[in-house]
Amino acid sequence: MSLSYSGHQPDNKNEILTSGAFVALIDKMVKDEAFDANQSIRDRLTGPALKWYENLDRSYEWADLKNYLKAAFSPSLSVRQKVQLRKSLRQRESESSKEFLQRCTNAQFAITDDLWKPEDADFQREVLLNFLLGMREEFQDQVISSDNVTTDGYLLAAMEAEKSFKKNDALLKKLIAKNSISISTAEDNDDEVENDEPMIKTEAVDEYSEDGDIDFNTDEEAVKLEDVCNFTPKTEGKLAIDIVRIKKEPADLEVFKLDPRPQLNGREKAKSKSKSKSKKKHHHQLPPPSLPLPPSIR
C-alpha cells in the first residue's frame, strides 16, 4: 500500500492518518529505507495537502517542512469522534496483524491530537492495548497469554497465531468442499440436543464413551487440535474439534472429526441421562396397586 496524505480530518471509516502520523511514517522511511523526503515528498501528498504544498513561497528541507505541515493540518476531533474512532479499532478479516497494528498507531495520533510522540511510553501503551483488545477473537486469547512485554513481541506472537489459524482454516474449508462433513441443526436431532445451535456431524462416529469422548470402530488415533497447532479455534455452535489421523490413508492426510454434542461435566451428564429417562417413562408409568395386608399384620 502506497503511503500518502490528503490533509483531511481523520475519521473512523475512510482515513485516520493525521499529519503527525504521516510525518512519523516518512521519518521511519528516511531512517530505514534511505528515503529522500526532499525529492519525493510531493508525490506523497494529495488533496488539500498537495494544494498547500504547491502554494508554498519556496522549497523547504524536510526537517523544516514537516513542522509546517503539522502546523497547517493539526487534527481537531471532538470527544465523540474520538470515542467512535477507538470503537472502530477491530481487526478485519482481510487485515493482517501488522496492518491492524499500524491502524491502531495512526488512530492514537488522532486521539491525542498529534501531541504525543510515538516513542512516549504512554503512547505505546495505548497502542498496544487497542491492538490486543481489537484483534480477531480466533487467536486473541493465545496472543494475550504469550506473556510478552513489548509491542514487537506481541506482534510476532499475533503473526504466528494468524499463520496457524489460516493454515487450519484452509484445511477445514477443503474438507467441507469435499463433503467430508455435513451441517445440521438441532431441529433434526431433537432426541440428542435441546437447543437450536448449529452443529456438525459425521457418519464416522459410532458411539460416545462414558467420559464424553468419541469412540471409533476404525483404526484411528485422536489428537487434540490444541496439541497440533497450539491454539483453540472458535466455531459457531461451540463445538469441540479433534483432528483424527487415519492410519489406513497416507501419513500426511488429516481429517476433522467434530463432536456435535455440548461438552458436559460428570454432574451434567448424570442429570441429562436422568432427564432423558424420565421423559420416556413419565406418561406411561402407573403407580402399583395397593394390596390388602394379611390378617396376621392387621
C-alpha positions in Angstrom: 0.0 0.0 0.0 1.5 3.4 -1.0 1.7 5.9 1.7 0.0 9.3 1.0 -1.5 12.1 3.0 -4.5 14.2 1.9 -4.8 16.7 4.7 -8.4 15.8 5.5 -9.5 15.4 9.1 -9.3 11.8 10.3 -12.5 9.7 10.7 -13.3 6.1 11.6 -14.3 5.0 8.1 -12.1 6.4 5.3 -9.0 7.9 6.7 -7.4 8.1 10.1 -4.0 9.4 9.1 -3.1 12.7 10.7 -0.3 15.0 9.7 1.7 13.8 12.7 1.2 10.1 11.8 2.2 10.9 8.2 5.4 12.7 9.4 6.3 9.8 11.7 6.0 7.3 8.9 8.1 9.4 6.5 10.7 9.8 9.2 10.8 6.0 9.6 11.2 5.5 5.8 14.0 8.0 5.8 15.8 6.1 8.5 15.1 2.5 7.4 14.9 2.8 3.6 17.2 5.8 2.8 14.1 7.5 1.5 14.8 11.0 0.1 11.9 13.0 1.6 13.1 16.3 0.0 12.9 14.9 -3.5 9.8 12.6 -3.2 7.5 14.2 -0.6 5.4 15.9 -3.3 4.4 12.5 -4.7 3.1 11.5 -1.3 0.6 14.4 -1.0 -2.9 14.6 -2.4 -6.0 16.8 -2.0 -5.7 19.9 0.3 -2.2 18.9 1.4 -0.9 18.9 -2.1 -2.5 22.2 -2.9 -0.9 23.6 0.3 2.5 22.4 -0.8 2.2 23.8 -4.2 1.3 27.2 -2.8 4.4 27.5 -0.6 6.5 30.5 -1.2 9.7 28.5 -1.6 11.2 25.0 -1.2 11.9 23.7 2.3 14.1 20.9 3.6 12.1 18.0 5.1 13.4 18.9 8.6 11.5 22.2 8.4 8.7 21.2 6.0 7.4 18.6 8.4 6.9 21.1 11.2 5.0 23.5 8.8 2.9 20.6 7.6 1.9 19.5 11.1 1.0 23.1 12.0 -1.1 23.6 8.9 -3.1 20.3 9.3 -3.3 19.7 13.0 -6.2 17.3 13.9 -9.2 18.6 15.8 -11.6 15.9 16.8 -14.4 16.1 19.3 -14.7 13.7 22.2 -17.5 11.9 20.4 -15.4 11.5 17.3 -12.5 10.1 19.3 -14.8 7.6 21.0 -16.1 6.4 17.7 -12.6 6.2 16.3 -11.5 4.0 19.2 -14.6 1.8 19.0 -13.8 1.2 15.3 -10.4 -0.4 16.1 -11.5 -4.0 15.3 -9.3 -6.2 13.1 -11.0 -7.0 9.8 -10.8 -10.5 8.3 -8.8 -9.2 5.3 -6.5 -7.2 7.6 -3.2 -8.7 8.7 -1.9 -8.2 12.3 0.8 -5.9 11.1 -1.7 -3.7 9.2 -4.0 -3.6 12.1 -1.2 -2.5 14.5 -0.4 0.4 12.1 -4.0 1.4 12.1 -4.1 1.4 15.9 -0.9 3.6 15.8 -2.4 6.0 13.3 -5.6 6.3 15.4 -3.6 7.1 18.5 -2.1 10.1 16.8 -5.7 11.3 16.1 -6.9 10.6 19.6 -4.1 12.5 21.2 -4.3 15.4 18.6 -0.7 14.7 17.5 0.5 16.0 20.9 2.1 12.7 22.0 5.2 11.4 20.4 5.3 7.7 19.3 8.3 7.0 21.4 6.5 8.0 24.6 5.6 5.2 27.0 2.0 6.3 27.3 1.6 6.4 23.6 3.0 2.9 23.1 0.9 1.5 26.0 -2.4 2.8 24.5 -1.5 1.5 21.0 -0.7 -2.0 22.5 -3.9 -2.2 24.5 -6.0 -1.2 21.4 -4.2 -3.8 19.4 -4.8 -6.6 21.8 -8.4 -5.7 22.5 -9.3 -5.3 18.9 -7.6 -8.3 17.3 -9.5 -11.2 15.9 -11.1 -13.4 18.6 -9.9 -16.6 16.8 -6.4 -16.1 18.2 -6.8 -13.2 20.7 -6.5 -15.4 23.8 -3.4 -17.1 22.6 -1.6 -13.9 21.8 -2.5 -12.3 25.1 -1.4 -15.3 27.1 2.0 -15.3 25.3 3.3 -13.0 28.2 5.3 -10.7 26.0 6.5 -7.3 27.4 6.9 -5.3 24.2 4.6 -4.3 21.2 7.0 -6.0 18.8 6.8 -9.2 20.9 3.1 -9.3 20.8 3.1 -8.5 17.1 5.3 -11.6 16.4 3.0 -13.7 18.5 0.0 -12.5 16.6 1.6 -13.1 13.2 2.4 -16.7 14.3 -1.1 -17.3 15.6 -2.5 -15.8 12.4 -0.4 -18.1 10.2 -1.5 -21.2 12.1 -5.2 -20.1 12.0 -5.1 -19.6 8.3 -3.5 -22.9 7.7 -6.1 -24.9 9.7 -9.0 -22.8 8.4 -7.9 -23.6 4.8 -7.8 -27.3 5.7 -11.3 -27.2 7.2 -12.7 -25.4 4.1 -11.0 -28.0 1.9 -12.7 -30.8 3.8 -16.1 -29.1 3.7 -15.7 -28.7 -0.1 -15.1 -32.5 -0.4 -18.2 -33.2 1.6 -16.2 -34.8 4.4 -18.6 -33.3 6.9 -22.2 -32.1 6.8 -24.0 -29.4 8.6 -27.3 -29.9 10.5 -29.3 -28.1 13.2 -30.8 -29.2 16.4 -34.2 -29.4 14.8 -33.1 -32.6 13.0 -31.7 -34.0 16.3 -34.4 -33.4 18.9 -33.6 -36.6 20.8 -29.9 -35.6 21.2 -29.8 -31.8 21.9 -32.4 -29.4 23.1 -31.2 -26.1 21.6 -31.2 -24.5 18.1 -27.4 -24.0 17.8 -25.9 -25.3 14.6 -23.7 -28.4 14.8 -21.6 -30.6 12.6 -21.9 -34.3 12.5 -20.0 -37.1 10.8 -21.0 -40.6 9.9 -17.7 -42.0 11.2 -18.8 -41.6 14.8 -20.4 -44.8 16.2 -20.9 -44.1 19.8 -19.8 -42.0 22.8 -17.8 -43.3 25.7 -18.6 -42.6 29.3 -16.2 -39.7 29.6 -17.8 -37.9 26.6 -15.1 -38.8 24.0 -15.9 -40.2 20.6 -15.4 -43.9 20.1 -14.5 -45.1 16.5 -14.7 -48.6 15.0 -11.9 -47.7 12.6 -8.2 -47.8 13.4 -7.8 -44.2 14.3 -5.8 -42.1 16.7 -7.5 -38.9 18.0 -5.2 -35.9 18.7 -6.4 -32.7 20.3 -6.3 -29.7 17.9 -4.7 -27.6 20.7 -1.7 -30.0 20.7 -1.3 -29.8 16.9 -1.4 -26.1 16.3 -1.2 -24.6 19.8 -4.5 -22.7 19.7 -8.2 -23.3 20.3 -10.3 -22.4 17.2 -13.7 -20.9 17.8 -16.5 -22.3 15.7 -20.2 -21.4 15.6 -22.1 -23.6 18.0 -19.2 -24.0 20.4 -18.1 -27.4 19.1 -15.2 -29.4 20.4 -12.9 -30.2 17.4 -10.5 -33.1 17.2 -8.1 -33.9 14.4 -8.1 -37.6 13.6 -5.2 -39.1 11.6 -6.4 -42.2 9.7 -3.6 -44.8 9.6 -5.1 -46.5 6.5 -4.7 -43.4 4.5 -1.4 -41.6 3.5 0.5 -40.3 6.6 0.0 -36.6 5.6 -3.8 -36.9 5.5 -5.6 -35.2 8.4 -9.4 -35.4 8.8 -11.5 -33.4 11.1 -13.9 -35.3 13.4 -16.3 -32.9 15.2 -18.3 -33.7 18.3 -21.9 -32.3 17.8 -22.8 -32.5 21.4 -22.3 -29.8 24.1 -19.4 -30.7 26.4 -20.8 -31.7 29.8 -19.1 -32.4 33.1 -19.9 -35.5 35.2 -22.8 -34.0 37.1 -24.3 -32.5 34.0 -24.1 -35.9 32.2 -25.9 -37.7 35.0 -28.6 -35.0 35.1 -29.0 -35.3 31.3 -29.4 -39.1 31.4 -31.9 -38.9 34.2 -33.9 -36.3 32.4 -33.9 -38.4 29.2 -35.2 -41.5 31.1 -37.9 -39.5 32.9 -39.2 -38.2 29.6 -39.7 -41.7 28.2 -41.4 -43.2 31.3 -43.3 -40.2 32.8 -46.6 -40.6 30.8 -46.7 -44.4 30.8 -45.8 -45.4 34.3 -48.7 -46.1 36.7 -48.4 -46.4 40.5 -48.5 -50.0 41.7 -51.9 -51.2 43.0 -52.4 -51.2 46.8 -52.7 -54.7 48.2 -54.6 -55.7 51.3 -52.5 -56.6 54.3 -52.5 -60.2 55.6 -54.7 -60.9 58.6 -51.6 -61.5 60.8 -50.4 -58.0 60.2 -53.7 -56.3 60.8 
